[in-house]
Amino acid sequence: MKHSGKARKAGFKLILISLILLVAVLVIGVVAVILGSLVMVSSVVLVALWGLFALFTLFFFRDPNPNVPPGANLVVAPAHGTVDVIDTTRELDFIKGECRRVSIFLSVFNVHVQNAPVGGKVAFYKYTTGQFLNALKTQSASANENVLLGFEASDPPGRKVAVRLIAGAIARRLVPFVAQGDEVARGDRIGLIQFGSRVDLYLPMDARIRVKVGDKVVGGETVLAVLD
């Protein structure tokens, strides 16, 4: 008879198509499960990494209140870190001549808020663009981006002290908190350098230095020098 078996073939064809569709759905489901698992694992990893970043950021931007020492004519550390240079240099913008320099290196593990070394008036402010050399290198003080703050001390009156905030290879943002003309107390917060950096303190030649190279200092607390 004509067309015998065509209906059965049509049925088998539908069954085959449905089977192919079923296998495709199952394969898509398996792939989706695998991708879902990968997404879940990667999500957990990403959340963990973000949590570590958040904790490190909170640690890095910590801002403890300094225990400012009482006493006359004291100069306290303008930064937290390690004293790695004590020498004689020339500072021509504010001190305008020969002076003593105490340089403090700040690692990424130090507090990065800076403090006023003396009480008095911010009499000078100068921002200078520059490079971003490794702050471990002492030449970064003159070559790198920096902000120079000059203070006219109230104790003893009129003595000049300057602080230079210096950017480093990682620290590429200086955030001064004060402006020229501001009055500050000894130990007040004056700025922030984000990540590893350096801070230089310039003192009169007759200042009596109270620290040595290698000393760990605390911003706003450690007495670096006495002004006569």
N, C-alpha and C positions, 0 to 999 in steps of 0.2 A: 504493500500500500504506500501511496505517496506520502512523503513527509513523516514517515514513521520515525519515532525517536527524537524528533526535534524539540518537543515539549520537555522531554527529560534532559536533553542537552541544555536547554534554556535554564532549567532548574539547577543543574550542576554548575552552570556558569554563575548564577546568582549566589549559590553556596560558596563557590571559589572566591568570588568578589567579596562576599561578606567575611570569609576567612582571612583574606588579605587585609581588609579593613580592621578586623579584630586584632590580627598580629601587629599591624601598624599602631593601633591604639595602645596595645600592651607595651610595645617597644617605646613609644612616646612616654608612657607612664613610668617605665623603668628609668629612662633617661631623665625624666622630670624628678624622680626620687633621688637619683644620683646627683643631679644638679642642685636639688634642694639641700641634700646633705652637705655638698661642697659650700653652698651659700651659708648654711648654718655654721659650718666650721670656720669659714673665712670671716663671718660676722662676729663670732666669738673672739677670733684673733684680733680683728679690727677694734672691737670694743675693749679688749685687754690692752692693746697698744694705746688707744685713746686714754684709758684710765691711767696708764703709766705716764703719758705725756701730761695729763692734767695734774697728777701728783707732783711731777718734776717742776711744772710751771708754778704751782702753789709754793713749792719749796724754794724755787729760785727767787720769786718775787716776795719772799717773806720780808717783813719790815719791823724788826724789834725796836722797842723804845730804848735808847741808850741811857745808861746810868752815868750822866755827865758829872765829872768830878768837880767839887768845889775848890776854890783857891784863886789866888791872884796871878795874872800874867801867864796863864797856862794856854798851851796850844794843843788841842786834841787831834787825834787821827781823823782825817776827812773821809776815810774809807776803811772797809774791812779787807784784810788781806795780809800779804807778806812784804816787809820792807826788803827791797833788793838793791837799792842804790841810796847812798848818802854821799853827796859831793858838793862842790862849789861850782856854780854856773852863772850865766848872765840871763836875766829876764828883763827885756827892754820895753815891754808894753806897759807894765804897771809898776813893778819894783824899780825899773829903769836903771839897772846896773847889776853889779855882782851880788849874789845871794847864796844862801844855803838851800840845797834841794834834798828832800826826802821823797823817794819814789816808792809807791806801793803797787804791787801786782795783785790783781783780783782774778782768781780762777772762777770757773763756772759754779763752784761749790760755795763761794763766798756770798755774803749779803751784798747786793749791788746798789743799795741806797747810799748816797753820800751825805756827809754831815759838815756843818760849818765848823772850821777849826778854832775860830774865835768869835766872840760876840762883837757886834758893831754894824757897820754899814757896807752893803755891796756897792763899792765905789767904781767898779770897772767890770764890764762884760764884753767879751769878744768871742765870736764864733768863727772858726777857721776850717775851711774844707781841706781835705787831704786824702791820703791813702788809707788802707786798712791792713797795715802790716801786723804780724803777730805781736800781741802786746807783751810777750816775753822779751822782745827785743827793745832795749832801752832807747834806740833811735826812733821808735814809734812815737815818742813824746813830741818830737819836732816834725815828723813826716806825716803823722796820721791826723784825721779829722779830730778836732778838739774844741773845747770851750774853756776859756780862761776867765776865772772869777777873781776879782781883786777886792780884798776886805780892808777897810780902815778900822782897826780894832778900837774898842772902847776901853780895853784893859790890857796893857796901858794905852791911854788915849793916843790915837793918831798913828800907831805903828802899822806898817803895811805887811799883809800876808796874802799870798795868792794861791789858788788851787786850780790845777788844770785837769779837766775830765777828758780822757783820751779814749777814742774808739779803738777796737782791735779787729783781728781777722774775723771773729764771730760777732762781736759787739759792733753793730753798725747803726746804732741809734742812741744818741745822747739826749736826755730829757731833763734839762735844767728846771728846777722848781722856783728859782728866784730870778729877779731882774735887777738891773742897775737902779740904785736908789733904795732898795729894800733894806729894812733893819732886821738883823738876825740875832738870835742868842747862841751862845756856844753850844754846839751839839745839834742845832736845828737841822732838819732835812733840807738839803739844797739841790739835790738832783738824783738821777737814776741813769746808770749805764747798763744796757741790756746785754747780758752774757759777758764772757771773759774780757778784761780790759785793764787799764792802768790809770792811776791818779798820782799827779805830782803836787807836792806842797813846796812852796817857795817861802823862805824865811829870811829875816834880816841877818847880816853876817854875825852879829853879836848874840844871836839866839843860842841858848844852851840846849843841845840835842840830848834827849833822854832815851833814845832807842838805838839799836845797832842793826846792821844788816843781818837778815835771817829772822828777825823778831816777827811774831804774829801780832797784828794790831786789830782793835775793834773800833769801828767808826763811832765818833762821838764820846768814846770812853778812854781809850789809851792816851796818856799824855806823851806827845812826841817831843815837845820842847817847852822851854820857859823863855819868855821875853823879858829882858831887863829894861 
